[in-house]
Amino acid sequence: MTFVYSLGFFVVPAVLGGAGQTTVVMILRDLTLGLGRWAIASALSITVIVICVFGAAIYVSLTRLGEIEEH
């Protein structure tokens, strides 16, 4: 869940980390706005989404959240 939250977290790492610290969101911004490489940015964002969904599915299956029982 922390990773999903960090995907949209852009301002604080950009301001506090400077150029030495980069996140996936910062790379996506540079690819689209700075370089105009929309295809690569799109592929990267889809890859990140697939990884997040896959990780969430593993988390749900390991914690058995899908098997909530009513008492």
Biopython code that builds the backbone (N, CA, C, O; Angstrom):
import numpy as np
from Bio.PDB.StructureBuilder import StructureBuilder

atoms = [
    (1, "MET", "N", (0.828, -1.191, 0.000)),
    (1, "MET", "CA", (0.000, 0.000, 0.000)),
    (1, "MET", "C", (0.873, 1.255, 0.000)),
    (1, "MET", "O", (0.490, 2.277, -0.570)),
    (2, "THR", "N", (2.016, 1.184, 0.622)),
    (2, "THR", "CA", (2.904, 2.344, 0.649)),
    (2, "THR", "C", (3.423, 2.659, -0.738)),
    (2, "THR", "O", (3.583, 3.828, -1.090)),
    (3, "PHE", "N", (3.690, 1.627, -1.534)),
    (3, "PHE", "CA", (4.184, 1.852, -2.886)),
    (3, "PHE", "C", (3.142, 2.540, -3.747)),
    (3, "PHE", "O", (3.476, 3.430, -4.529)),
    (4, "VAL", "N", (1.884, 2.142, -3.616)),
    (4, "VAL", "CA", (0.810, 2.758, -4.390)),
    (4, "VAL", "C", (0.682, 4.237, -4.012)),
    (4, "VAL", "O", (0.495, 5.090, -4.880)),
    (5, "TYR", "N", (0.783, 4.535, -2.722)),
    (5, "TYR", "CA", (0.702, 5.919, -2.263)),
    (5, "TYR", "C", (1.876, 6.741, -2.809)),
    (5, "TYR", "O", (1.715, 7.914, -3.144)),
    (6, "SER", "N", (3.045, 6.120, -2.894)),
    (6, "SER", "CA", (4.227, 6.865, -3.335)),
    (6, "SER", "C", (4.215, 7.169, -4.825)),
    (6, "SER", "O", (4.966, 8.033, -5.278)),
    (7, "LEU", "N", (3.378, 6.476, -5.602)),
    (7, "LEU", "CA", (3.328, 6.748, -7.034)),
    (7, "LEU", "C", (2.848, 8.168, -7.327)),
    (7, "LEU", "O", (3.361, 8.818, -8.238)),
    (8, "GLY", "N", (1.895, 8.640, -6.584)),
    (8, "GLY", "CA", (1.387, 9.984, -6.797)),
    (8, "GLY", "C", (2.103, 11.032, -5.973)),
    (8, "GLY", "O", (1.779, 12.216, -6.062)),
    (9, "PHE", "N", (3.049, 10.626, -5.191)),
    (9, "PHE", "CA", (3.756, 11.507, -4.280)),
    (9, "PHE", "C", (4.925, 12.142, -5.023)),
    (9, "PHE", "O", (5.976, 11.520, -5.174)),
    (10, "PHE", "N", (4.749, 13.358, -5.479)),
    (10, "PHE", "CA", (5.724, 13.973, -6.368)),
    (10, "PHE", "C", (6.414, 15.185, -5.762)),
    (10, "PHE", "O", (7.621, 15.353, -5.941)),
    (11, "VAL", "N", (5.694, 16.017, -5.064)),
    (11, "VAL", "CA", (6.210, 17.323, -4.661)),
    (11, "VAL", "C", (7.339, 17.207, -3.638)),
    (11, "VAL", "O", (8.391, 17.822, -3.809)),
    (12, "VAL", "N", (7.137, 16.436, -2.592)),
    (12, "VAL", "CA", (8.141, 16.371, -1.522)),
    (12, "VAL", "C", (9.464, 15.769, -2.009)),
    (12, "VAL", "O", (10.512, 16.352, -1.730)),
    (13, "PRO", "N", (9.473, 14.634, -2.723)),
    (13, "PRO", "CA", (10.773, 14.155, -3.221)),
    (13, "PRO", "C", (11.435, 15.124, -4.203)),
    (13, "PRO", "O", (12.660, 15.245, -4.219)),
    (14, "ALA", "N", (10.643, 15.806, -5.014)),
    (14, "ALA", "CA", (11.212, 16.747, -5.981)),
    (14, "ALA", "C", (11.839, 17.942, -5.279)),
    (14, "ALA", "O", (12.896, 18.421, -5.689)),
    (15, "VAL", "N", (11.193, 18.423, -4.225)),
    (15, "VAL", "CA", (11.695, 19.607, -3.531)),
    (15, "VAL", "C", (12.835, 19.246, -2.575)),
    (15, "VAL", "O", (13.875, 19.905, -2.574)),
    (16, "LEU", "N", (12.644, 18.211, -1.769)),
    (16, "LEU", "CA", (13.648, 17.865, -0.769)),
    (16, "LEU", "C", (14.810, 17.065, -1.341)),
    (16, "LEU", "O", (15.955, 17.253, -0.930)),
    (17, "GLY", "N", (14.523, 16.174, -2.287)),
    (17, "GLY", "CA", (15.572, 15.322, -2.826)),
    (17, "GLY", "C", (16.426, 15.988, -3.883)),
    (17, "GLY", "O", (17.604, 15.663, -4.032)),
    (18, "GLY", "N", (15.846, 16.909, -4.607)),
    (18, "GLY", "CA", (16.576, 17.581, -5.674)),
    (18, "GLY", "C", (16.810, 16.663, -6.860)),
    (18, "GLY", "O", (16.042, 15.728, -7.087)),
    (19, "ALA", "N", (17.850, 16.922, -7.604)),
    (19, "ALA", "CA", (18.138, 16.148, -8.806)),
    (19, "ALA", "C", (18.750, 14.786, -8.487)),
    (19, "ALA", "O", (18.732, 13.888, -9.330)),
    (20, "GLY", "N", (19.289, 14.624, -7.283)),
    (20, "GLY", "CA", (19.939, 13.371, -6.921)),
    (20, "GLY", "C", (18.977, 12.247, -6.613)),
    (20, "GLY", "O", (19.350, 11.078, -6.717)),
    (21, "GLN", "N", (17.762, 12.559, -6.239)),
    (21, "GLN", "CA", (16.759, 11.554, -5.894)),
    (21, "GLN", "C", (15.645, 11.579, -6.929)),
    (21, "GLN", "O", (15.014, 12.614, -7.143)),
    (22, "THR", "N", (15.407, 10.455, -7.564)),
    (22, "THR", "CA", (14.333, 10.399, -8.544)),
    (22, "THR", "C", (13.357, 9.289, -8.181)),
    (22, "THR", "O", (13.744, 8.264, -7.621)),
    (23, "THR", "N", (12.113, 9.503, -8.500)),
    (23, "THR", "CA", (11.072, 8.502, -8.317)),
    (23, "THR", "C", (10.487, 8.170, -9.683)),
    (23, "THR", "O", (10.814, 8.814, -10.680)),
    (24, "VAL", "N", (9.629, 7.173, -9.724)),
    (24, "VAL", "CA", (9.023, 6.778, -10.998)),
    (24, "VAL", "C", (8.190, 7.924, -11.570)),
    (24, "VAL", "O", (8.187, 8.152, -12.780)),
    (25, "VAL", "N", (7.492, 8.635, -10.706)),
    (25, "VAL", "CA", (6.663, 9.746, -11.168)),
    (25, "VAL", "C", (7.524, 10.845, -11.775)),
    (25, "VAL", "O", (7.138, 11.453, -12.774)),
    (26, "MET", "N", (8.675, 11.103, -11.189)),
    (26, "MET", "CA", (9.571, 12.122, -11.732)),
    (26, "MET", "C", (10.128, 11.699, -13.094)),
    (26, "MET", "O", (10.292, 12.529, -13.988)),
    (27, "ILE", "N", (10.414, 10.410, -13.244)),
    (27, "ILE", "CA", (10.898, 9.909, -14.532)),
    (27, "ILE", "C", (9.805, 10.044, -15.594)),
    (27, "ILE", "O", (10.075, 10.434, -16.730)),
    (28, "LEU", "N", (8.561, 9.716, -15.206)),
    (28, "LEU", "CA", (7.449, 9.862, -16.151)),
    (28, "LEU", "C", (7.261, 11.314, -16.571)),
    (28, "LEU", "O", (7.008, 11.598, -17.742)),
    (29, "ARG", "N", (7.382, 12.222, -15.627)),
    (29, "ARG", "CA", (7.244, 13.646, -15.958)),
    (29, "ARG", "C", (8.349, 14.086, -16.910)),
    (29, "ARG", "O", (8.091, 14.815, -17.868)),
    (30, "ASP", "N", (9.575, 13.649, -16.652)),
    (30, "ASP", "CA", (10.678, 14.020, -17.534)),
    (30, "ASP", "C", (10.508, 13.432, -18.939)),
    (30, "ASP", "O", (10.804, 14.086, -19.938)),
    (31, "LEU", "N", (10.029, 12.193, -18.995)),
    (31, "LEU", "CA", (9.842, 11.560, -20.305)),
    (31, "LEU", "C", (8.755, 12.257, -21.125)),
    (31, "LEU", "O", (8.901, 12.420, -22.336)),
    (32, "THR", "N", (7.677, 12.664, -20.476)),
    (32, "THR", "CA", (6.580, 13.271, -21.226)),
    (32, "THR", "C", (6.808, 14.751, -21.485)),
    (32, "THR", "O", (6.782, 15.189, -22.635)),
    (33, "LEU", "N", (7.028, 15.513, -20.450)),
    (33, "LEU", "CA", (7.116, 16.964, -20.606)),
    (33, "LEU", "C", (8.488, 17.428, -21.083)),
    (33, "LEU", "O", (8.590, 18.365, -21.874)),
    (34, "GLY", "N", (9.530, 16.779, -20.608)),
    (34, "GLY", "CA", (10.872, 17.215, -20.969)),
    (34, "GLY", "C", (11.342, 16.702, -22.312)),
    (34, "GLY", "O", (11.887, 17.456, -23.118)),
    (35, "LEU", "N", (11.129, 15.411, -22.554)),
    (35, "LEU", "CA", (11.667, 14.796, -23.770)),
    (35, "LEU", "C", (10.624, 14.542, -24.847)),
    (35, "LEU", "O", (10.971, 14.330, -26.009)),
    (36, "GLY", "N", (9.358, 14.562, -24.474)),
    (36, "GLY", "CA", (8.303, 14.306, -25.436)),
    (36, "GLY", "C", (8.200, 12.852, -25.856)),
    (36, "GLY", "O", (7.696, 12.558, -26.940)),
    (37, "ARG", "N", (8.657, 11.960, -25.041)),
    (37, "ARG", "CA", (8.620, 10.523, -25.342)),
    (37, "ARG", "C", (7.402, 9.893, -24.705)),
    (37, "ARG", "O", (7.494, 9.219, -23.679)),
    (38, "TRP", "N", (6.273, 10.119, -25.321)),
    (38, "TRP", "CA", (5.006, 9.662, -24.764)),
    (38, "TRP", "C", (4.872, 8.145, -24.799)),
    (38, "TRP", "O", (4.272, 7.566, -23.894)),
    (39, "ALA", "N", (5.406, 7.499, -25.799)),
    (39, "ALA", "CA", (5.279, 6.039, -25.913)),
    (39, "ALA", "C", (6.043, 5.320, -24.801)),
    (39, "ALA", "O", (5.528, 4.372, -24.206)),
    (40, "ILE", "N", (7.254, 5.762, -24.522)),
    (40, "ILE", "CA", (8.044, 5.139, -23.454)),
    (40, "ILE", "C", (7.408, 5.411, -22.102)),
    (40, "ILE", "O", (7.359, 4.521, -21.253)),
    (41, "ALA", "N", (6.919, 6.633, -21.890)),
    (41, "ALA", "CA", (6.266, 6.971, -20.630)),
    (41, "ALA", "C", (4.999, 6.150, -20.443)),
    (41, "ALA", "O", (4.694, 5.725, -19.329)),
    (42, "SER", "N", (4.268, 5.926, -21.510)),
    (42, "SER", "CA", (3.061, 5.115, -21.438)),
    (42, "SER", "C", (3.390, 3.673, -21.092)),
    (42, "SER", "O", (2.712, 3.063, -20.265)),
    (43, "ALA", "N", (4.416, 3.126, -21.710)),
    (43, "ALA", "CA", (4.824, 1.750, -21.421)),
    (43, "ALA", "C", (5.292, 1.618, -19.975)),
    (43, "ALA", "O", (4.980, 0.629, -19.311)),
    (44, "LEU", "N", (6.031, 2.595, -19.487)),
    (44, "LEU", "CA", (6.498, 2.565, -18.107)),
    (44, "LEU", "C", (5.336, 2.663, -17.132)),
    (44, "LEU", "O", (5.314, 1.956, -16.124)),
    (45, "SER", "N", (4.377, 3.525, -17.415)),
    (45, "SER", "CA", (3.241, 3.662, -16.505)),
    (45, "SER", "C", (2.377, 2.408, -16.492)),
    (45, "SER", "O", (1.876, 2.018, -15.437)),
    (46, "ILE", "N", (2.194, 1.775, -17.637)),
    (46, "ILE", "CA", (1.427, 0.525, -17.674)),
    (46, "ILE", "C", (2.167, -0.572, -16.917)),
    (46, "ILE", "O", (1.542, -1.375, -16.224)),
    (47, "THR", "N", (3.490, -0.613, -17.043)),
    (47, "THR", "CA", (4.287, -1.581, -16.299)),
    (47, "THR", "C", (4.139, -1.383, -14.798)),
    (47, "THR", "O", (3.993, -2.353, -14.054)),
    (48, "VAL", "N", (4.175, -0.148, -14.355)),
    (48, "VAL", "CA", (4.016, 0.146, -12.927)),
    (48, "VAL", "C", (2.623, -0.255, -12.448)),
    (48, "VAL", "O", (2.484, -0.803, -11.355)),
    (49, "ILE", "N", (1.602, 0.008, -13.241)),
    (49, "ILE", "CA", (0.235, -0.364, -12.866)),
    (49, "ILE", "C", (0.101, -1.876, -12.756)),
    (49, "ILE", "O", (-0.513, -2.379, -11.815)),
    (50, "VAL", "N", (0.674, -2.606, -13.715)),
    (50, "VAL", "CA", (0.608, -4.071, -13.678)),
    (50, "VAL", "C", (1.325, -4.614, -12.447)),
    (50, "VAL", "O", (0.831, -5.543, -11.807)),
    (51, "ILE", "N", (2.467, -4.058, -12.111)),
    (51, "ILE", "CA", (3.198, -4.490, -10.922)),
    (51, "ILE", "C", (2.385, -4.217, -9.666)),
    (51, "ILE", "O", (2.344, -5.054, -8.764)),
    (52, "CYS", "N", (1.739, -3.061, -9.594)),
    (52, "CYS", "CA", (0.915, -2.720, -8.425)),
    (52, "CYS", "C", (-0.282, -3.666, -8.294)),
    (52, "CYS", "O", (-0.585, -4.129, -7.194)),
    (53, "VAL", "N", (-0.954, -3.951, -9.392)),
    (53, "VAL", "CA", (-2.104, -4.856, -9.348)),
    (53, "VAL", "C", (-1.661, -6.262, -8.967)),
    (53, "VAL", "O", (-2.324, -6.930, -8.173)),
    (54, "PHE", "N", (-0.548, -6.711, -9.526)),
    (54, "PHE", "CA", (-0.018, -8.030, -9.198)),
    (54, "PHE", "C", (0.369, -8.110, -7.716)),
    (54, "PHE", "O", (0.080, -9.104, -7.051)),
    (55, "GLY", "N", (1.013, -7.076, -7.211)),
    (55, "GLY", "CA", (1.379, -7.036, -5.791)),
    (55, "GLY", "C", (0.163, -7.016, -4.882)),
    (55, "GLY", "O", (0.149, -7.681, -3.845)),
    (56, "ALA", "N", (-0.846, -6.266, -5.261)),
    (56, "ALA", "CA", (-2.076, -6.227, -4.468)),
    (56, "ALA", "C", (-2.775, -7.574, -4.478)),
    (56, "ALA", "O", (-3.325, -7.991, -3.459)),
    (57, "ALA", "N", (-2.763, -8.267, -5.621)),
    (57, "ALA", "CA", (-3.380, -9.595, -5.703)),
    (57, "ALA", "C", (-2.648, -10.597, -4.820)),
    (57, "ALA", "O", (-3.277, -11.426, -4.164)),
    (58, "ILE", "N", (-1.336, -10.523, -4.803)),
    (58, "ILE", "CA", (-0.559, -11.404, -3.917)),
    (58, "ILE", "C", (-0.866, -11.095, -2.460)),
    (58, "ILE", "O", (-1.028, -12.010, -1.653)),
    (59, "TYR", "N", (-0.946, -9.820, -2.115)),
    (59, "TYR", "CA", (-1.260, -9.425, -0.741)),
    (59, "TYR", "C", (-2.627, -9.948, -0.312)),
    (59, "TYR", "O", (-2.780, -10.469, 0.793)),
    (60, "VAL", "N", (-3.613, -9.809, -1.187)),
    (60, "VAL", "CA", (-4.967, -10.280, -0.865)),
    (60, "VAL", "C", (-4.986, -11.794, -0.711)),
    (60, "VAL", "O", (-5.646, -12.318, 0.185)),
    (61, "SER", "N", (-4.265, -12.500, -1.578)),
    (61, "SER", "CA", (-4.274, -13.957, -1.481)),
    (61, "SER", "C", (-3.522, -14.449, -0.246)),
    (61, "SER", "O", (-3.912, -15.455, 0.346)),
    (62, "LEU", "N", (-2.466, -13.769, 0.149)),
    (62, "LEU", "CA", (-1.709, -14.192, 1.327)),
    (62, "LEU", "C", (-2.438, -13.875, 2.632)),
    (62, "LEU", "O", (-2.344, -14.640, 3.591)),
    (63, "THR", "N", (-3.151, -12.775, 2.677)),
    (63, "THR", "CA", (-3.853, -12.399, 3.905)),
    (63, "THR", "C", (-5.284, -12.907, 3.922)),
    (63, "THR", "O", (-5.986, -12.735, 4.919)),
    (64, "ARG", "N", (-5.728, -13.527, 2.844)),
    (64, "ARG", "CA", (-7.066, -14.101, 2.716)),
    (64, "ARG", "C", (-8.161, -13.056, 2.968)),
    (64, "ARG", "O", (-9.160, -13.338, 3.628)),
    (65, "LEU", "N", (-7.961, -11.868, 2.441)),
    (65, "LEU", "CA", (-8.956, -10.810, 2.596)),
    (65, "LEU", "C", (-10.205, -11.102, 1.787)),
    (65, "LEU", "O", (-11.268, -10.553, 2.079)),
    (66, "GLY", "N", (-10.102, -11.944, 0.790)),
    (66, "GLY", "CA", (-11.260, -12.289, -0.024)),
    (66, "GLY", "C", (-12.208, -13.245, 0.651)),
    (66, "GLY", "O", (-13.325, -13.454, 0.177)),
    (67, "GLU", "N", (-11.777, -13.835, 1.764)),
    (67, "GLU", "CA", (-12.580, -14.822, 2.458)),
    (67, "GLU", "C", (-13.151, -14.268, 3.776)),
    (67, "GLU", "O", (-13.101, -14.936, 4.809)),
    (68, "ILE", "N", (-13.674, -13.083, 3.728)),
    (68, "ILE", "CA", (-14.243, -12.467, 4.925)),
    (68, "ILE", "C", (-15.561, -13.162, 5.253)),
    (68, "ILE", "O", (-16.455, -13.257, 4.412)),
    (69, "GLU", "N", (-15.663, -13.639, 6.471)),
    (69, "GLU", "CA", (-16.855, -14.356, 6.904)),
    (69, "GLU", "C", (-17.664, -13.502, 7.870)),
    (69, "GLU", "O", (-17.112, -12.771, 8.692)),
    (70, "GLU", "N", (-18.966, -13.611, 7.754)),
    (70, "GLU", "CA", (-19.846, -12.911, 8.691)),
    (70, "GLU", "C", (-20.217, -13.872, 9.813)),
    (70, "GLU", "O", (-20.551, -15.031, 9.568)),
    (71, "HIS", "N", (-20.156, -13.384, 11.024)),
    (71, "HIS", "CA", (-20.509, -14.236, 12.179)),
    (71, "HIS", "C", (-21.867, -13.905, 12.683)),
    (71, "HIS", "O", (-22.334, -14.514, 13.645)),
]
sb = StructureBuilder()
sb.init_structure("model")
sb.init_model(0)
sb.init_chain("A")
sb.init_seg("    ")
for serial, (resi, resn, name, xyz) in enumerate(atoms, 1):
    if name == "N":
        sb.init_residue(resn, " ", resi, " ")
    sb.init_atom(name, np.array(xyz, "f"), 0.0, 1.0, " ", f" {name:<3s}", serial, name[0])
structure = sb.get_structure()
